[in-house]
Amino acid sequence: MEHYIDLNMKSMYSDHGQYAPEQLVKMCAEKGITIMALTDANWVKGVEEAVKTAEDMGITCIPAVELECKYKDMDVSLLGYGINLELCEFDAMGEILEAQKMMLAEDPEMTEADIIYPNLKEMVELIHDAKGLAILAHPGKSFGEKREMIEELIEDVMIDGIESFAGCHSEEEADYYYEIARKNSLMTTAGSGFIGEADAEAELGKYHCRFDQDLIHAQLAFAKFVKPLDA
């Protein structure tokens, strides 16, 4: 199935990201992707460039970010969509995490466990403060066999949706997390997680989704991120 929506991709501002934001937009245009989001990890440095290039090419680019954080003892990722760049402090947080990762690379006694990641609840609030929606990223990757914890998280944290259709999800995982989102009246999003040649499995616009893309488009329109289908 050809997908015209891809809401998760990384530029050169993310670890292992290969392309400049402008290049990613052009690649999306070549793939027939007309609704996209640049979701660099802990940075919004490239968002303005992506949004401007997209406007020039007749593509909708939703201002976004992906945040690395912790929920209890688990590493999770959170996507923020529709954020107001003038209200957010994401780059400042990115600098703090980047400094810690540099220390990890330079200090042989330091381990990944020593890096202090922000709390999931606080990051949800930060996204909401920036007028955005907080979406749990690729839960299949974060939760693995601990699927039951997502129900606990939904009760505990005010997320707005789930990236059910992620490039790293199997078809079974995509269906499972879509049902979780539907049952809890949460938004469903879709993204490839594309970074470039470093991950041959991730391709722009590629993820398991057995539904018409218009379902996701309608939810994005309801959130006022894009124009309605009949506009």
Backbone as CSV, one residue per row, in Angstrom:
resi,resn,N_x,N_y,N_z,CA_x,CA_y,CA_z,C_x,C_y,C_z
1,MET,0.843,-1.194,0.000,0.000,0.000,0.000,0.882,1.249,0.000
2,GLU,0.579,2.185,-0.878,1.304,3.439,-0.924,0.781,4.380,0.158
3,HIS,1.683,4.940,0.941,1.289,5.826,2.024,1.654,7.272,1.695
4,TYR,0.712,8.175,1.910,1.009,9.587,1.659,1.237,10.357,2.959
5,ILE,1.235,9.634,4.083,1.475,10.235,5.395,2.675,9.543,6.050
6,ASP,3.623,10.328,6.543,4.743,9.785,7.316,5.090,10.809,8.392
7,LEU,4.801,10.452,9.635,4.930,11.392,10.746,6.094,11.074,11.682
8,ASN,7.081,10.342,11.191,8.249,10.058,12.031,9.465,9.819,11.141
9,MET,10.354,10.809,11.104,11.611,10.670,10.369,12.653,11.567,11.015
10,LYS,13.911,11.204,10.849,14.999,11.909,11.512,15.940,12.540,10.494
11,SER,16.440,13.731,10.820,17.407,14.419,9.975,18.806,14.281,10.574
12,MET,19.756,15.017,10.018,21.132,14.977,10.496,21.274,15.520,11.912
13,TYR,20.221,16.121,12.464,20.285,16.627,13.827,20.049,15.532,14.867
14,SER,19.694,14.334,14.396,19.513,13.199,15.298,20.685,12.231,15.153
15,ASP,20.945,11.441,16.199,21.963,10.401,16.109,21.645,9.488,14.931
16,HIS,22.603,9.247,14.086,22.494,8.363,12.923,21.649,8.946,11.787
17,GLY,21.024,10.099,11.983,20.270,10.724,10.900,21.218,11.183,9.802
18,GLN,20.833,11.006,8.557,21.752,11.229,7.436,21.510,12.533,6.674
19,TYR,20.250,12.899,6.492,19.938,13.975,5.559,19.565,15.290,6.246
20,ALA,19.793,16.382,5.534,19.357,17.694,6.002,17.835,17.757,5.904
21,PRO,17.193,18.581,6.737,15.727,18.689,6.686,15.193,18.986,5.284
22,GLU,15.847,19.906,4.569,15.412,20.254,3.216,15.455,19.033,2.296
23,GLN,16.497,18.213,2.435,16.610,17.013,1.618,15.488,16.027,1.926
24,LEU,15.163,15.880,3.199,14.097,14.955,3.585,12.764,15.358,2.972
25,VAL,12.480,16.645,2.985,11.228,17.123,2.396,11.184,16.774,0.914
26,LYS,12.275,17.002,0.216,12.325,16.697,-1.211,12.175,15.201,-1.459
27,MET,12.747,14.384,-0.593,12.608,12.932,-0.718,11.161,12.510,-0.487
28,CYS,10.498,13.178,0.453,9.079,12.888,0.690,8.256,13.212,-0.549
29,ALA,8.556,14.357,-1.164,7.832,14.760,-2.375,8.007,13.726,-3.473
30,GLU,9.215,13.205,-3.616,9.490,12.192,-4.634,8.739,10.897,-4.355
31,LYS,8.486,10.607,-3.061,7.780,9.389,-2.653,6.267,9.550,-2.685
32,GLY,5.790,10.765,-2.947,4.351,10.991,-2.943,3.796,11.232,-1.553
33,ILE,4.664,11.531,-0.595,4.226,11.837,0.769,3.844,13.313,0.826
34,THR,2.619,13.600,1.190,2.137,14.979,1.205,1.883,15.512,2.607
35,ILE,1.912,14.627,3.613,1.794,15.037,5.015,2.934,14.373,5.768
36,MET,3.798,15.194,6.372,4.985,14.657,7.026,5.245,15.378,8.339
37,ALA,6.182,14.834,9.105,6.653,15.493,10.322,8.105,15.104,10.532
38,LEU,8.948,16.091,10.770,10.342,15.853,11.132,10.387,15.719,12.651
39,THR,10.810,14.545,13.128,10.759,14.259,14.571,12.155,13.952,15.101
40,ASP,13.040,14.928,15.014,14.385,14.707,15.535,14.354,14.449,17.033
41,ALA,15.281,13.598,17.486,15.326,13.217,18.896,15.872,14.353,19.751
42,ASN,14.997,14.931,20.556,15.333,15.959,21.555,15.718,17.312,20.959
43,TRP,15.521,17.487,19.646,15.861,18.759,19.002,14.715,19.235,18.120
44,VAL,14.601,20.547,17.974,13.691,21.112,16.969,14.469,22.029,16.025
45,LYS,15.789,21.837,15.984,16.662,22.699,15.186,16.270,22.756,13.711
46,GLY,15.834,21.625,13.169,15.566,21.573,11.738,14.124,21.787,11.343
47,VAL,13.253,22.027,12.324,11.818,22.091,12.027,11.466,23.274,11.128
48,GLU,11.977,24.450,11.434,11.629,25.616,10.634,12.050,25.435,9.176
49,GLU,13.234,24.877,8.967,13.713,24.628,7.607,12.793,23.646,6.887
50,ALA,12.402,22.594,7.599,11.524,21.591,6.991,10.155,22.176,6.654
51,VAL,9.600,22.948,7.583,8.274,23.539,7.366,8.302,24.497,6.175
52,LYS,9.326,25.330,6.105,9.419,26.300,5.007,9.584,25.598,3.665
53,THR,10.474,24.595,3.611,10.688,23.865,2.365,9.411,23.153,1.942
54,ALA,8.708,22.581,2.916,7.455,21.882,2.616,6.413,22.842,2.036
55,GLU,6.298,24.016,2.626,5.353,25.010,2.116,5.663,25.364,0.669
56,ASP,6.940,25.521,0.366,7.353,25.871,-0.995,7.031,24.754,-1.988
57,MET,6.973,23.514,-1.476,6.750,22.371,-2.365,5.317,21.856,-2.314
58,GLY,4.458,22.561,-1.574,3.059,22.149,-1.504,2.809,20.944,-0.624
59,ILE,3.703,20.729,0.348,3.574,19.620,1.307,3.264,20.191,2.680
60,THR,2.520,19.444,3.479,2.272,19.856,4.858,3.291,19.201,5.776
61,CYS,4.052,20.008,6.496,5.006,19.503,7.484,4.541,19.979,8.859
62,ILE,4.155,19.054,9.715,3.667,19.371,11.058,4.863,19.582,11.987
63,PRO,4.958,20.711,12.675,6.059,20.929,13.627,6.057,19.845,14.709
64,ALA,7.197,19.196,14.904,7.206,18.042,15.800,8.586,17.798,16.415
65,VAL,8.602,16.879,17.383,9.832,16.482,18.071,9.620,15.090,18.642
66,GLU,10.697,14.349,18.867,10.620,13.093,19.617,11.508,13.224,20.847
67,LEU,10.975,12.883,22.000,11.692,13.043,23.259,12.003,11.688,23.873
68,GLU,13.259,11.495,24.237,13.664,10.299,24.969,13.357,10.536,26.441
69,CYS,12.645,9.616,27.060,12.304,9.813,28.474,12.130,8.472,29.180
70,LYS,11.762,8.564,30.446,11.613,7.375,31.280,10.185,7.278,31.799
71,TYR,9.665,6.056,31.799,8.418,5.776,32.510,8.725,4.635,33.474
72,LYS,8.740,4.950,34.750,9.184,4.001,35.774,10.615,3.581,35.423
73,ASP,10.870,2.299,35.163,12.240,1.899,34.845,12.422,1.628,33.360
74,MET,11.468,2.079,32.553,11.493,1.765,31.128,11.914,2.971,30.291
75,ASP,12.673,2.691,29.229,13.023,3.723,28.254,11.877,3.840,27.255
76,VAL,11.296,5.015,27.153,10.206,5.236,26.218,10.484,6.499,25.411
77,SER,9.787,6.628,24.297,9.912,7.820,23.466,8.542,8.442,23.279
78,LEU,8.539,9.749,23.237,7.293,10.504,23.152,7.378,11.469,21.977
79,LEU,6.361,11.459,21.142,6.293,12.375,20.007,5.405,13.557,20.354
80,GLY,5.860,14.750,20.007,5.046,15.944,20.207,4.709,16.541,18.855
81,TYR,3.415,16.621,18.527,2.978,17.147,17.229,2.246,18.470,17.393
82,GLY,2.414,19.335,16.408,1.720,20.617,16.418,2.257,21.572,17.456
83,ILE,3.521,21.412,17.830,4.106,22.245,18.881,4.369,23.663,18.367
84,ASN,4.229,24.618,19.264,4.567,26.010,18.967,6.037,26.205,19.328
85,LEU,6.865,26.425,18.334,8.302,26.499,18.562,8.697,27.658,19.461
86,GLU,7.868,28.687,19.523,8.184,29.837,20.367,7.895,29.570,21.841
87,LEU,7.163,28.494,22.110,6.794,28.188,23.492,7.583,27.021,24.084
88,CYS,8.413,26.383,23.267,9.039,25.150,23.752,10.499,25.360,24.174
89,GLU,10.983,24.433,24.987,12.353,24.465,25.490,13.081,23.175,25.119
90,PHE,12.670,22.567,24.017,13.198,21.253,23.675,14.691,21.281,23.350
91,ASP,15.156,22.309,22.657,16.582,22.348,22.311,17.459,22.456,23.551
92,ALA,16.993,23.172,24.569,17.761,23.276,25.817,17.894,21.905,26.466
93,MET,16.809,21.127,26.427,16.856,19.769,26.973,17.770,18.895,26.138
94,GLY,17.721,19.090,24.816,18.578,18.320,23.934,20.043,18.549,24.231
95,GLU,20.394,19.786,24.547,21.780,20.105,24.875,22.231,19.396,26.153
96,ILE,21.331,19.288,27.116,21.665,18.602,28.374,21.922,17.118,28.114
97,LEU,21.047,16.493,27.331,21.223,15.071,27.031,22.467,14.848,26.174
98,GLU,22.717,15.750,25.231,23.895,15.627,24.380,25.173,15.710,25.214
99,ALA,25.205,16.596,26.203,26.371,16.728,27.075,26.604,15.437,27.866
100,GLN,25.521,14.828,28.331,25.651,13.580,29.074,26.179,12.457,28.178
101,LYS,25.700,12.416,26.941,26.145,11.367,26.023,27.615,11.557,25.653
102,MET,28.064,12.797,25.564,29.484,13.061,25.300,30.343,12.605,26.470
103,MET,29.834,12.815,27.681,30.554,12.348,28.866,30.638,10.829,28.869
104,LEU,29.554,10.178,28.439,29.527,8.715,28.372,30.607,8.204,27.415
105,ALA,30.765,8.894,26.286,31.750,8.478,25.291,33.182,8.691,25.774
106,GLU,33.373,9.663,26.657,34.724,10.024,27.094,35.133,9.382,28.416
107,ASP,34.162,8.979,29.217,34.451,8.445,30.552,34.210,6.929,30.565
108,PRO,35.261,6.112,30.639,35.093,4.651,30.616,34.358,4.097,31.832
109,GLU,34.270,4.869,32.891,33.575,4.396,34.088,32.081,4.725,34.060
110,MET,31.696,5.515,33.090,30.296,5.904,32.979,29.547,4.919,32.078
111,THR,28.316,4.573,32.443,27.500,3.661,31.643,26.217,4.358,31.203
112,GLU,25.498,3.727,30.302,24.227,4.272,29.809,23.271,4.535,30.970
113,ALA,23.363,3.707,32.005,22.474,3.862,33.159,22.717,5.171,33.905
114,ASP,23.863,5.790,33.695,24.186,7.039,34.382,23.533,8.263,33.717
115,ILE,23.051,8.098,32.493,22.400,9.217,31.811,21.024,9.448,32.424
116,ILE,20.748,10.677,32.754,19.477,11.026,33.391,18.506,11.527,32.315
117,TYR,17.500,10.712,32.038,16.479,11.091,31.068,15.285,11.706,31.790
118,PRO,14.601,12.636,31.157,13.449,13.267,31.801,12.292,12.291,31.997
119,ASN,11.428,12.638,32.918,10.262,11.826,33.255,9.165,11.991,32.203
120,LEU,8.521,10.893,31.838,7.482,10.902,30.804,6.360,11.894,31.121
121,LYS,5.887,11.896,32.346,4.796,12.800,32.716,5.189,14.250,32.495
122,GLU,6.403,14.595,32.874,6.865,15.972,32.719,6.967,16.349,31.242
123,MET,7.360,15.391,30.395,7.487,15.661,28.967,6.115,15.823,28.300
124,VAL,5.136,15.071,28.781,3.769,15.251,28.283,3.289,16.661,28.599
125,GLU,3.562,17.100,29.826,3.167,18.457,30.224,3.897,19.507,29.391
126,LEU,5.176,19.269,29.098,5.955,20.216,28.298,5.371,20.343,26.892
127,ILE,4.995,19.217,26.307,4.383,19.241,24.977,3.054,19.969,25.015
128,HIS,2.252,19.706,26.035,0.967,20.395,26.167,1.168,21.892,26.378
129,ASP,2.183,22.260,27.130,2.484,23.685,27.339,2.856,24.372,26.025
130,ALA,3.424,23.577,25.092,3.792,24.108,23.779,2.640,23.979,22.781
131,LYS,1.437,23.721,23.316,0.209,23.640,22.515,0.204,22.454,21.551
132,GLY,0.982,21.413,21.891,1.034,20.240,21.034,0.301,19.049,21.616
133,LEU,0.275,17.959,20.851,-0.314,16.702,21.309,0.801,15.697,21.569
134,ALA,0.679,14.951,22.666,1.707,13.995,23.085,1.315,12.582,22.648
135,ILE,2.149,12.001,21.801,1.871,10.683,21.225,2.967,9.700,21.634
136,LEU,2.579,8.551,22.174,3.550,7.532,22.561,4.155,6.918,21.306
137,ALA,5.484,7.011,21.168,6.159,6.531,19.961,6.428,5.026,20.020
138,HIS,6.325,4.383,18.862,6.644,2.955,18.652,6.618,2.119,19.944
139,PRO,5.431,1.921,20.528,5.357,1.171,21.797,5.867,-0.262,21.705
140,GLY,5.789,-0.862,20.522,6.304,-2.225,20.380,7.781,-2.295,20.685
141,LYS,8.514,-1.263,20.322,9.949,-1.199,20.585,10.227,-0.915,22.051
142,SER,9.423,-0.047,22.652,9.651,0.349,24.040,9.197,-0.702,25.042
143,PHE,8.044,-1.316,24.772,7.456,-2.216,25.753,7.815,-3.678,25.527
144,GLY,8.064,-4.051,24.277,8.410,-5.434,24.003,7.357,-6.398,24.518
145,GLU,7.778,-7.304,25.393,6.859,-8.306,25.936,6.055,-7.784,27.125
146,LYS,6.304,-6.558,27.557,5.576,-5.988,28.695,4.374,-5.167,28.214
147,ARG,3.621,-5.719,27.297,2.512,-4.994,26.689,1.484,-4.505,27.706
148,GLU,1.304,-5.292,28.754,0.263,-4.940,29.723,0.534,-3.592,30.376
149,MET,1.776,-3.135,30.348,2.118,-1.874,31.000,1.560,-0.660,30.270
150,ILE,1.206,-0.834,28.992,0.698,0.325,28.263,-0.660,0.757,28.800
151,GLU,-1.463,-0.196,29.247,-2.766,0.134,29.840,-2.550,0.921,31.135
152,GLU,-1.560,0.519,31.902,-1.216,1.222,33.141,-0.754,2.640,32.827
153,LEU,0.071,2.770,31.787,0.574,4.086,31.393,-0.564,5.008,30.968
154,ILE,-1.500,4.482,30.185,-2.624,5.292,29.700,-3.459,5.830,30.861
155,GLU,-3.627,5.008,31.910,-4.376,5.445,33.084,-3.595,6.469,33.900
156,ASP,-2.274,6.351,33.846,-1.397,7.145,34.706,-0.957,8.469,34.080
157,VAL,-0.848,8.492,32.752,-0.296,9.651,32.045,-1.279,10.113,30.975
158,MET,-1.430,11.414,30.825,-2.419,11.957,29.892,-1.837,12.098,28.479
159,ILE,-1.513,10.948,27.863,-1.077,10.995,26.472,-2.305,11.214,25.583
160,ASP,-2.050,11.719,24.386,-3.144,12.003,23.452,-3.293,10.943,22.377
161,GLY,-2.287,10.102,22.219,-2.379,9.105,21.166,-1.223,8.129,21.185
162,ILE,-1.258,7.210,20.219,-0.254,6.148,20.099,0.184,6.040,18.643
163,GLU,1.492,5.929,18.428,2.001,5.659,17.092,1.836,4.159,16.834
164,SER,0.618,3.769,16.505,0.309,2.356,16.294,1.028,1.797,15.078
165,PHE,1.069,2.597,14.026,1.650,2.149,12.766,3.069,2.710,12.630
166,ALA,4.022,1.983,13.205,5.429,2.396,13.200,6.224,1.477,12.288
167,GLY,7.278,2.032,11.693,8.082,1.236,10.781,8.696,0.009,11.427
168,CYS,8.953,0.064,12.733,9.566,-1.060,13.438,8.545,-2.058,13.975
169,HIS,7.251,-1.793,13.773,6.211,-2.702,14.244,5.921,-3.793,13.208
170,SER,5.685,-4.988,13.692,5.179,-6.042,12.817,3.702,-5.750,12.529
171,GLU,3.136,-6.460,11.588,1.711,-6.276,11.284,0.860,-6.577,12.510
172,GLU,1.251,-7.606,13.246,0.497,-7.976,14.453,0.592,-6.889,15.511
173,GLU,1.779,-6.319,15.690,1.958,-5.236,16.662,1.162,-4.001,16.256
174,ALA,1.166,-3.685,14.976,0.416,-2.523,14.487,-1.065,-2.675,14.796
175,ASP,-1.611,-3.859,14.524,-3.029,-4.103,14.800,-3.309,-4.038,16.300
176,TYR,-2.412,-4.609,17.087,-2.602,-4.641,18.539,-2.653,-3.233,19.113
177,TYR,-1.669,-2.398,18.739,-1.617,-1.060,19.312,-2.682,-0.132,18.725
178,TYR,-3.143,-0.440,17.521,-4.285,0.319,17.000,-5.521,0.043,17.849
179,GLU,-5.738,-1.222,18.202,-6.898,-1.574,19.026,-6.805,-0.931,20.405
180,ILE,-5.605,-0.857,20.958,-5.416,-0.189,22.250,-5.811,1.278,22.137
181,ALA,-5.356,1.935,21.079,-5.693,3.345,20.867,-7.194,3.523,20.683
182,ARG,-7.799,2.676,19.854,-9.239,2.785,19.582,-10.054,2.569,20.857
183,LYS,-9.688,1.558,21.618,-10.416,1.229,22.849,-10.364,2.357,23.860
184,ASN,-9.254,3.097,23.856,-9.075,4.178,24.834,-9.352,5.568,24.251
185,SER,-9.949,5.592,23.053,-10.314,6.850,22.380,-9.104,7.772,22.211
186,LEU,-7.985,7.173,21.815,-6.757,7.925,21.594,-6.492,8.072,20.101
187,MET,-5.775,9.095,19.760,-5.383,9.340,18.382,-4.422,8.249,17.908
188,THR,-4.484,7.915,16.623,-3.569,6.944,16.030,-2.701,7.648,14.998
189,THR,-1.376,7.455,15.081,-0.494,8.059,14.085,0.365,6.991,13.429
190,ALA,1.070,7.405,12.365,1.869,6.465,11.590,3.166,7.116,11.157
191,GLY,4.272,6.381,11.276,5.560,6.922,10.854,6.575,5.828,10.591
192,SER,7.444,6.066,9.638,8.424,5.054,9.235,9.618,4.970,10.174
193,GLY,9.991,6.102,10.812,11.212,6.125,11.611,12.453,6.204,10.743
194,PHE,12.308,6.713,9.529,13.401,6.768,8.563,14.555,7.635,9.071
195,ILE,15.795,7.110,8.934,16.989,7.884,9.302,17.984,7.989,8.153
196,GLY,17.885,7.086,7.176,18.835,7.079,6.078,19.427,5.694,5.880
197,GLU,20.607,5.637,5.279,21.213,4.360,4.913,21.661,3.535,6.112
198,ALA,21.764,4.145,7.284,22.203,3.405,8.475,21.184,2.352,8.905
199,ASP,19.944,2.494,8.463,18.905,1.517,8.790,18.204,1.131,7.491
200,ALA,18.645,0.026,6.913,18.116,-0.406,5.619,16.658,-0.846,5.707
201,GLU,16.193,-1.176,6.922,14.816,-1.660,7.084,13.798,-0.531,7.052
202,ALA,14.221,0.675,7.412,13.282,1.799,7.494,13.279,2.582,6.179
203,GLU,12.122,2.676,5.557,11.970,3.428,4.321,10.888,4.481,4.511
204,LEU,11.058,5.614,3.877,10.037,6.660,3.956,8.682,6.104,3.533
205,GLY,7.682,6.372,4.358,6.325,5.937,4.028,6.061,4.459,4.213
206,LYS,6.996,3.726,4.816,6.820,2.279,4.965,6.488,1.910,6.401
207,TYR,5.321,1.312,6.586,4.891,0.772,7.881,3.649,-0.051,7.633
208,HIS,3.355,-0.962,8.547,2.169,-1.806,8.399,0.926,-1.021,8.813
209,CYS,0.004,-0.881,7.891,-1.268,-0.216,8.185,-2.318,-0.788,7.242
210,ARG,-3.279,-1.523,7.776,-4.282,-2.153,6.920,-5.497,-1.264,6.701
211,PHE,-5.396,-0.011,7.143,-6.498,0.926,6.986,-6.185,1.954,5.916
212,ASP,-7.225,2.538,5.382,-7.063,3.647,4.452,-6.393,4.802,5.186
213,GLN,-5.427,5.453,4.544,-4.728,6.579,5.146,-5.670,7.717,5.537
214,ASP,-6.835,7.757,4.915,-7.788,8.814,5.225,-8.212,8.797,6.693
215,LEU,-8.133,7.631,7.337,-8.451,7.536,8.766,-7.509,8.415,9.579
216,ILE,-6.225,8.317,9.274,-5.234,9.127,9.985,-5.366,10.586,9.587
217,HIS,-5.601,10.825,8.293,-5.782,12.194,7.805,-6.921,12.883,8.545
218,ALA,-8.026,12.172,8.743,-9.181,12.752,9.426,-8.851,13.136,10.864
219,GLN,-8.056,12.312,11.541,-7.671,12.626,12.919,-6.743,13.836,12.966
220,LEU,-5.835,13.930,11.993,-4.944,15.086,11.920,-5.732,16.358,11.624
221,ALA,-6.759,16.236,10.800,-7.604,17.393,10.486,-8.412,17.815,11.712
222,PHE,-8.885,16.845,12.473,-9.639,17.154,13.693,-8.764,17.911,14.690
223,ALA,-7.465,17.568,14.698,-6.508,18.259,15.582,-6.057,19.588,14.987
224,LYS,-6.562,19.913,13.791,-6.247,21.161,13.081,-4.790,21.241,12.649
225,PHE,-4.182,20.072,12.406,-2.815,20.022,11.911,-2.776,20.120,10.384
226,VAL,-3.834,19.637,9.746,-3.908,19.643,8.286,-5.316,20.048,7.869
227,LYS,-5.478,20.320,6.574,-6.800,20.648,6.054,-7.634,19.375,5.946
228,PRO,-8.946,19.483,6.124,-9.807,18.304,5.954,-9.733,17.768,4.526
229,LEU,-10.075,16.519,4.369,-10.004,15.877,3.053,-10.854,16.580,2.011
230,ASP,-11.997,17.111,2.422,-12.928,17.725,1.469,-12.694,19.223,1.309
231,ALA,-11.606,19.747,1.912,-11.343,21.203,1.832,-10.775,21.586,0.464
